[in-house]
Amino acid sequence: MKITEEINREGQRQDRLSMNLDGDCVDGRLDATARTDAQRRRLHNTWNWYFIVEAGCVIGADCFFSTASMTHKLVSILLILLPCLFFMILVLPRVFDKPQGSDRQTTDQPVSKTGAYGWIFALLSLVCLPMGAWLDGTAILAQLFIVPQLFIAFAYLPALGLVGVLNMAYLGMVLAGKRFLSTDLTGNLMLMVLVVVFSAMIGKSFNVLALTNGHNQMLLDKMESQQKTIRRLSRAEGASIERERVANEMHDTIAQSLTSILALARVAHEELYDDLPAARKHLEMIASASKSSLDDTRRMIADSAPADLDGRDLKTALERTVHATAAKTGCQSQCLVQSTLPPLPKQTEVNLLRIVQESLTNISKHANAQHVQVSLLLKGQELLQLRIKDDGCGFDIQNLDFQEMEKAGHGYGLRDMAKRAQDVGGRCTVTSVPGQGTSITVNIPIERPSNAARPDEEKE
């Protein structure tokens, strides 16, 4: 019951961790969206203040410098304010609230960025501004804010065309005898030309900025989509790695312990009737194996080292494992571990112990060996060699079908040993001849500390 509760608690902890990680990703996306929205609001407010200031300046110039009657001034002001207010209230918010970043926005912009609202604004501008300028010539200054609004609401060429149409209307009024800021015909014509030229220059800058922003937003959207894919694949890969880790740990700990417990239980059952002391000894071994399996299960949940390494060095853990296997199987065993081993990484110690445990389990289950030898020695200065050798029945390794063996529940340990050696930069080699036993050799390169003394230096 305790193990079940611990497994359940560990599962709940992993679920909470996964939820927290996903929550962090969601929070990151929300933060990015909030920053983008804040930038749009700031830009929106900046344009609003620009239009308010420009409209105020035009109205002030109209009031103080215009020679038109007060009635014409008031009507003219209302006419130029109507399209401006329509743009600020109904067009500009839709321009900045519209989703950005599509391919169409960056390569093939629509004529009107806000659809019908943009066309209504254009119609109001083409009708109201010439009427206001006809009543009061100073109202022609309204182009200071209407022209930028046209380039914001429309694509570059359509907006430039609308500016041209608007100035053609002004030109018609000039030819009809109306004068704006100058009484000279040439001065008024030059004014029309300058407005169109500067509008083209300003509008081009607006268009480049809009295209750049749209392209950048498209790249951000694609990057976010790729990050979602990466997160999904990373979670899937992490889950697969974790499943493989748990499978390896269960195979190396619980499965081996259960195999030993089952074998000991069968022997103890036969001894209950004719050799009670031996049966009692095997029952004690069953209890010890069960406790070891319980400890390994708890450590597997906590993702820590094997129980045999708990508070012990590698030499002691290997000797304990070899002697325990000999006691269970009755075969003669020998464990040779070099006393001057350099400090090894924890993962290397764990993998070496797991390889020995798996090898001894295979020997007890399949080899029918009488002698087993385990050695861990240094070969030179930078190579650590682990060898497990038995005199059992052996097998023909050339004719093994590992896929069929794994389907039948065998052969998994050989693959696991090779992978554990590879995980710490080593290599596992299996040599076996039918009737002559099996030898498993693991060579692992090691790095000595730079200040470590060599054997010949120690002798001196």
Order of alpha helices (4+ residues) and beta strands (2+ residues): alpha-alpha-alpha-alpha-alpha-alpha-alpha-alpha-alpha-alpha-alpha-beta-alpha-beta-beta-alpha-alpha-beta-beta-alpha
